[in-house]
Amino acid sequence: MRDEGAALVDLREPAAFCAGHPPGALSVRFDDRHLAERAGRVARPGGTWIVLAPDDEVAAAAVTQLAAAGRVLGEAERDPAAWAAAGAPWVTLEAVESGVLATDAGRARYHVLDVREPLEWEVGHVPGANLISLGALRERVAEVPRDREIAVICEAGVRSASAASLLQAAGYDRIVNVSDGTAGYRRANHPLEHTAAPNDEDDEEEEGTP
């Protein structure tokens, strides 16, 4: 089904996703109101979906929402051992805290990819970061360098997990998710940079998503 274009949407919390997930899965934390909109930001809108949920109740609620925006093919096995037995062992995604970006002088290690919206960016961002909002990333993946370690950041680690999963599914193998996001960076009083958003970034409100 995946080979034919179906998107495998992992509905668990970002921390659980980072700890282990099926190869090619896309991290979209469950939301009881805006799930289809969020899933459409990382997978092809109106396409076909396979869900991986933490429990049957979440799976049923997700199917109801996603069915209104596409075709749901079913629920994936949530046991990592079953995937391994089928020859597809789960993979991980490294998570780091924002403090590592403050000590990365001159962006010597990380290329910081900020996937927030332009208005959020202009309020303050990690110095040296680059902005590609989550909703635009699927069409602009080629702009993300493959020869650097990519630290993906949003406001609180949820959208960045989605973006990091998209990059990982696209074959990027040096990706980290900044788990506490720009909010954590700001709380620690690390210096922020204030610049206008690039002209090719259209501002879209991400309802209910940190």
DRENLUM-375531 format. One record per residue (C-alpha): residue number from 1; residue in one letter; x, y, z. Coordinates in nm, 4 decimals. Example, Ala and Ser with C-alpha at 12.3 -4.5 7.8 and 13.67 -1.06 7.14 Angstrom:
! DRENLUM-375531
@k = 1 r = a px = 1.2300 py = -0.4500 pz = 0.7800
@k = 2 r = s px = 1.3670 py = -0.1060 pz = 0.7140
This chain:
! DRENLUM-375531
@k = 1 r = m px = 0.0000 py = 0.0000 pz = 0.0000
@k = 2 r = r px = 0.2863 py = 0.2367 pz = 0.0822
@k = 3 r = d px = 0.4502 py = 0.1636 pz = -0.2527
@k = 4 r = e px = 0.1246 py = 0.2652 pz = -0.4194
@k = 5 r = g px = 0.1206 py = 0.6050 pz = -0.2454
@k = 6 r = a px = -0.0551 py = 0.5480 pz = 0.0858
@k = 7 r = a px = 0.0729 py = 0.7578 pz = 0.3767
@k = 8 r = l px = 0.1446 py = 0.5836 pz = 0.7079
@k = 9 r = v px = 0.0442 py = 0.8373 pz = 0.9740
@k = 10 r = d px = 0.1802 py = 0.7792 pz = 1.3251
@k = 11 r = l px = -0.0604 py = 0.9411 pz = 1.5711
@k = 12 r = r px = 0.1449 py = 0.8936 pz = 1.8869
@k = 13 r = e px = 0.3216 py = 1.1644 pz = 2.0849
@k = 14 r = p px = 0.6478 py = 1.2917 pz = 1.9310
@k = 15 r = a px = 0.8576 py = 1.1346 pz = 2.2079
@k = 16 r = a px = 0.7121 py = 0.7914 pz = 2.1326
@k = 17 r = f px = 0.7626 py = 0.8446 pz = 1.7603
@k = 18 r = c px = 1.1274 py = 0.9391 pz = 1.8110
@k = 19 r = a px = 1.1854 py = 0.6322 pz = 2.0278
@k = 20 r = g px = 1.0749 py = 0.4032 pz = 1.7469
@k = 21 r = h px = 0.8452 py = 0.3961 pz = 1.4448
@k = 22 r = p px = 0.7944 py = 0.2051 pz = 1.1184
@k = 23 r = p px = 1.0237 py = 0.3130 pz = 0.8340
@k = 24 r = g px = 0.8664 py = 0.5936 pz = 0.6330
@k = 25 r = a px = 0.6008 py = 0.6786 pz = 0.8926
@k = 26 r = l px = 0.4928 py = 1.0408 pz = 0.9274
@k = 27 r = s px = 0.4527 py = 1.1870 pz = 1.2757
@k = 28 r = v px = 0.1154 py = 1.3595 pz = 1.3150
@k = 29 r = r px = 0.0132 py = 1.3772 pz = 1.6800
@k = 30 r = f px = -0.3551 py = 1.2969 pz = 1.7275
@k = 31 r = d px = -0.5914 py = 1.5926 pz = 1.7503
@k = 32 r = d px = -0.9653 py = 1.5534 pz = 1.8001
@k = 33 r = r px = -1.0467 py = 1.8505 pz = 1.5757
@k = 34 r = h px = -0.7801 py = 1.9285 pz = 1.3147
@k = 35 r = l px = -0.6203 py = 1.5940 pz = 1.2342
@k = 36 r = a px = -0.7012 py = 1.5911 pz = 0.8627
@k = 37 r = e px = -0.5602 py = 1.9414 pz = 0.8207
@k = 38 r = r px = -0.2409 py = 1.8478 pz = 1.0033
@k = 39 r = a px = -0.1970 py = 1.5226 pz = 0.8159
@k = 40 r = g px = -0.2456 py = 1.7084 pz = 0.4892
@k = 41 r = r px = 0.0528 py = 1.9275 pz = 0.5714
@k = 42 r = v px = 0.2951 py = 1.6358 pz = 0.5599
@k = 43 r = a px = 0.1206 py = 1.3914 pz = 0.3272
@k = 44 r = r px = -0.0639 py = 1.4433 pz = 0.0014
@k = 45 r = p px = -0.4052 py = 1.5959 pz = 0.0836
@k = 46 r = g px = -0.7009 py = 1.3862 pz = -0.0270
@k = 47 r = g px = -0.4852 py = 1.0774 pz = -0.0591
@k = 48 r = t px = -0.4976 py = 0.7412 pz = 0.1114
@k = 49 r = w px = -0.4061 py = 0.6890 pz = 0.4752
@k = 50 r = i px = -0.2900 py = 0.4118 pz = 0.7044
@k = 51 r = v px = -0.2994 py = 0.5001 pz = 1.0750
@k = 52 r = l px = -0.0784 py = 0.3835 pz = 1.3571
@k = 53 r = a px = -0.2408 py = 0.4776 pz = 1.6875
@k = 54 r = p px = -0.1533 py = 0.4299 pz = 2.0556
@k = 55 r = d px = -0.4850 py = 0.2500 pz = 2.1148
@k = 56 r = d px = -0.8062 py = 0.1463 pz = 1.9408
@k = 57 r = e px = -1.0054 py = 0.4461 pz = 2.0663
@k = 58 r = v px = -0.7648 py = 0.6936 pz = 1.9090
@k = 59 r = a px = -0.7529 py = 0.4849 pz = 1.5920
@k = 60 r = a px = -1.1321 py = 0.4932 pz = 1.5555
@k = 61 r = a px = -1.1487 py = 0.8691 pz = 1.6131
@k = 62 r = a px = -0.8680 py = 0.9271 pz = 1.3647
@k = 63 r = v px = -1.0339 py = 0.7144 pz = 1.0969
@k = 64 r = t px = -1.3524 py = 0.9206 pz = 1.1313
@k = 65 r = q px = -1.1641 py = 1.2468 pz = 1.0793
@k = 66 r = l px = -0.9349 py = 1.1313 pz = 0.8025
@k = 67 r = a px = -1.2126 py = 0.9613 pz = 0.6075
@k = 68 r = a px = -1.3614 py = 1.3057 pz = 0.5474
@k = 69 r = a px = -1.0425 py = 1.4140 pz = 0.3699
@k = 70 r = g px = -0.9362 py = 1.0976 pz = 0.1911
@k = 71 r = r px = -0.9547 py = 0.7206 pz = 0.2027
@k = 72 r = v px = -0.8422 py = 0.5308 pz = 0.5121
@k = 73 r = l px = -0.7065 py = 0.1870 pz = 0.4243
@k = 74 r = g px = -0.6766 py = 0.0591 pz = 0.7800
@k = 75 r = e px = -0.4822 py = 0.0543 pz = 1.1040
@k = 76 r = a px = -0.1201 py = -0.0607 pz = 1.1125
@k = 77 r = e px = 0.0175 py = -0.3074 pz = 1.3650
@k = 78 r = r px = 0.1517 py = -0.1163 pz = 1.6670
@k = 79 r = d px = 0.3836 py = -0.3923 pz = 1.7903
@k = 80 r = p px = 0.7474 py = -0.3292 pz = 1.6858
@k = 81 r = a px = 0.8217 py = -0.7016 pz = 1.7081
@k = 82 r = a px = 0.5604 py = -0.7762 pz = 1.4433
@k = 83 r = w px = 0.7247 py = -0.5318 pz = 1.2059
@k = 84 r = a px = 1.0674 py = -0.6804 pz = 1.2728
@k = 85 r = a px = 0.9310 py = -1.0281 pz = 1.2058
@k = 86 r = a px = 0.8019 py = -0.9038 pz = 0.8725
@k = 87 r = g px = 1.1477 py = -0.7681 pz = 0.7848
@k = 88 r = a px = 1.0851 py = -0.3992 pz = 0.8571
@k = 89 r = p px = 1.2442 py = -0.3178 pz = 1.1954
@k = 90 r = w px = 1.1389 py = 0.0113 pz = 1.3501
@k = 91 r = v px = 1.3744 py = 0.3066 pz = 1.3196
@k = 92 r = t px = 1.4419 py = 0.5949 pz = 1.5579
@k = 93 r = l px = 1.4706 py = 0.9719 pz = 1.5307
@k = 94 r = e px = 1.7135 py = 1.1542 pz = 1.7567
@k = 95 r = a px = 1.5686 py = 1.4214 pz = 1.9852
@k = 96 r = v px = 1.7777 py = 1.7010 pz = 2.1366
@k = 97 r = e px = 1.6988 py = 1.9986 pz = 2.3582
@k = 98 r = s px = 1.7303 py = 2.3529 pz = 2.2321
@k = 99 r = g px = 2.0351 py = 2.4280 pz = 2.4478
@k = 100 r = v px = 2.2570 py = 2.2406 pz = 2.2022
@k = 101 r = l px = 2.1744 py = 2.5049 pz = 1.9415
@k = 102 r = a px = 2.2874 py = 2.7829 pz = 2.1727
@k = 103 r = t px = 2.6299 py = 2.6197 pz = 2.2079
@k = 104 r = d px = 2.6663 py = 2.5470 pz = 1.8360
@k = 105 r = a px = 2.8666 py = 2.8587 pz = 1.7569
@k = 106 r = g px = 2.8439 py = 2.9709 pz = 1.3973
@k = 107 r = r px = 2.6184 py = 2.6750 pz = 1.3124
@k = 108 r = a px = 2.9292 py = 2.4555 pz = 1.2964
@k = 109 r = r px = 2.7273 py = 2.1390 pz = 1.3515
@k = 110 r = y px = 2.3594 py = 2.2010 pz = 1.2832
@k = 111 r = h px = 2.1675 py = 2.3480 pz = 0.9949
@k = 112 r = v px = 1.8623 py = 2.4755 pz = 1.1864
@k = 113 r = l px = 1.5339 py = 2.4384 pz = 1.0006
@k = 114 r = d px = 1.2493 py = 2.6377 pz = 1.1560
@k = 115 r = v px = 0.9101 py = 2.5061 pz = 1.0423
@k = 116 r = r px = 0.6885 py = 2.7609 pz = 1.2174
@k = 117 r = e px = 0.4790 py = 3.0228 pz = 1.0421
@k = 118 r = p px = 0.6234 py = 3.3611 pz = 0.9335
@k = 119 r = l px = 0.4595 py = 3.5604 pz = 1.2134
@k = 120 r = e px = 0.6115 py = 3.3264 pz = 1.4712
@k = 121 r = w px = 0.9492 py = 3.3542 pz = 1.2997
@k = 122 r = e px = 0.9460 py = 3.7330 pz = 1.3081
@k = 123 r = v px = 0.8776 py = 3.7349 pz = 1.6835
@k = 124 r = g px = 1.2171 py = 3.5670 pz = 1.7255
@k = 125 r = h px = 1.4105 py = 3.2650 pz = 1.6020
@k = 126 r = v px = 1.7339 py = 3.0784 pz = 1.6639
@k = 127 r = p px = 2.0200 py = 3.2794 pz = 1.5086
@k = 128 r = g px = 2.1243 py = 3.1416 pz = 1.1726
@k = 129 r = a px = 1.8084 py = 2.9349 pz = 1.1279
@k = 130 r = n px = 1.6288 py = 2.8935 pz = 0.7971
@k = 131 r = l px = 1.2509 py = 2.9131 pz = 0.7610
@k = 132 r = i px = 1.0392 py = 2.6669 pz = 0.5637
@k = 133 r = s px = 0.6951 py = 2.6397 pz = 0.7186
@k = 134 r = l px = 0.5639 py = 2.2887 pz = 0.7702
@k = 135 r = g px = 0.2879 py = 2.3290 pz = 0.5142
@k = 136 r = a px = 0.5432 py = 2.4180 pz = 0.2434
@k = 137 r = l px = 0.8111 py = 2.1640 pz = 0.3306
@k = 138 r = r px = 0.6772 py = 1.8733 pz = 0.1255
@k = 139 r = e px = 0.7120 py = 2.0835 pz = -0.1909
@k = 140 r = r px = 1.0476 py = 2.2312 pz = -0.0873
@k = 141 r = v px = 1.2345 py = 1.9301 pz = 0.0486
@k = 142 r = a px = 1.5060 py = 1.9757 pz = -0.2134
@k = 143 r = e px = 1.6043 py = 2.3051 pz = -0.0472
@k = 144 r = v px = 1.7140 py = 2.1250 pz = 0.2695
@k = 145 r = p px = 2.0854 py = 2.0357 pz = 0.2480
@k = 146 r = r px = 2.1808 py = 1.6695 pz = 0.2656
@k = 147 r = d px = 2.5428 py = 1.7295 pz = 0.3638
@k = 148 r = r px = 2.4639 py = 1.8770 pz = 0.7066
@k = 149 r = e px = 2.3042 py = 1.7581 pz = 1.0275
@k = 150 r = i px = 1.9555 py = 1.9095 pz = 1.0299
@k = 151 r = a px = 1.8012 py = 2.0294 pz = 1.3573
@k = 152 r = v px = 1.4290 py = 2.0795 pz = 1.3021
@k = 153 r = i px = 1.2559 py = 2.3224 pz = 1.5366
@k = 154 r = c px = 0.9068 py = 2.4665 pz = 1.5831
@k = 155 r = e px = 0.7476 py = 2.6204 pz = 1.8926
@k = 156 r = a px = 0.7189 py = 2.3120 pz = 2.1137
@k = 157 r = g px = 0.8422 py = 2.0043 pz = 1.9266
@k = 158 r = v px = 0.5206 py = 1.8822 pz = 1.7616
@k = 159 r = r px = 0.5298 py = 2.0332 pz = 1.4131
@k = 160 r = s px = 0.9061 py = 1.9803 pz = 1.4069
@k = 161 r = a px = 0.8528 py = 1.6077 pz = 1.4675
@k = 162 r = s px = 0.6189 py = 1.6026 pz = 1.1668
@k = 163 r = a px = 0.8745 py = 1.7865 pz = 0.9552
@k = 164 r = a px = 1.1600 py = 1.5655 pz = 1.0715
@k = 165 r = s px = 0.9574 py = 1.2550 pz = 0.9879
@k = 166 r = l px = 0.8869 py = 1.3917 pz = 0.6407
@k = 167 r = l px = 1.2590 py = 1.4470 pz = 0.5836
@k = 168 r = q px = 1.3448 py = 1.1041 pz = 0.7216
@k = 169 r = a px = 1.0879 py = 0.9437 pz = 0.4910
@k = 170 r = a px = 1.2483 py = 1.1352 pz = 0.2012
@k = 171 r = g px = 1.5827 py = 0.9692 pz = 0.2737
@k = 172 r = y px = 1.7525 py = 1.2221 pz = 0.5009
@k = 173 r = d px = 1.9543 py = 1.0338 pz = 0.7604
@k = 174 r = r px = 2.1046 py = 1.3159 pz = 0.9704
@k = 175 r = i px = 1.7942 py = 1.4624 pz = 1.1297
@k = 176 r = v px = 1.7236 py = 1.5622 pz = 1.4904
@k = 177 r = n px = 1.4032 py = 1.6957 pz = 1.6437
@k = 178 r = v px = 1.4377 py = 1.9839 pz = 1.8899
@k = 179 r = s px = 1.1983 py = 1.8513 pz = 2.1527
@k = 180 r = d px = 1.1433 py = 2.1682 pz = 2.3596
@k = 181 r = g px = 1.1318 py = 2.3964 pz = 2.0564
@k = 182 r = t px = 1.1749 py = 2.7691 pz = 2.0357
@k = 183 r = a px = 0.9701 py = 2.8025 pz = 2.3546
@k = 184 r = g px = 1.2382 py = 2.6132 pz = 2.5456
@k = 185 r = y px = 1.5115 py = 2.8137 pz = 2.3787
@k = 186 r = r px = 1.3343 py = 3.1339 pz = 2.4768
@k = 187 r = r px = 1.2691 py = 3.0223 pz = 2.8360
@k = 188 r = a px = 1.6411 py = 2.9569 pz = 2.8807
@k = 189 r = n px = 1.7101 py = 3.3187 pz = 2.7773
@k = 190 r = h px = 1.9254 py = 3.2215 pz = 2.4818
@k = 191 r = p px = 1.9659 py = 3.5044 pz = 2.2296
@k = 192 r = l px = 1.7055 py = 3.5313 pz = 1.9567
@k = 193 r = e px = 1.7393 py = 3.6799 pz = 1.6116
@k = 194 r = h px = 1.4684 py = 3.9032 pz = 1.4611
@k = 195 r = t px = 1.4454 py = 3.9231 pz = 1.0833
@k = 196 r = a px = 1.1593 py = 3.9445 pz = 0.8358
@k = 197 r = a px = 1.0271 py = 3.6206 pz = 0.6939
@k = 198 r = p px = 1.1348 py = 3.5352 pz = 0.3379
@k = 199 r = n px = 0.8959 py = 3.6617 pz = 0.0720
@k = 200 r = d px = 0.8098 py = 3.3106 pz = -0.0480
@k = 201 r = e px = 0.6636 py = 3.2155 pz = 0.2898
@k = 202 r = d px = 0.2855 py = 3.2494 pz = 0.3071
@k = 203 r = d px = 0.1524 py = 3.2884 pz = 0.6587
@k = 204 r = e px = -0.0957 py = 3.0196 pz = 0.7609
@k = 205 r = e px = -0.2369 py = 2.9850 pz = 1.1078
@k = 206 r = e px = -0.1716 py = 2.6415 pz = 1.2565
@k = 207 r = e px = -0.4794 py = 2.6016 pz = 1.4736
@k = 208 r = g px = -0.4230 py = 2.4247 pz = 1.8008
@k = 209 r = t px = -0.0719 py = 2.3085 pz = 1.7178
@k = 210 r = p px = 0.2286 py = 2.4079 pz = 1.9307
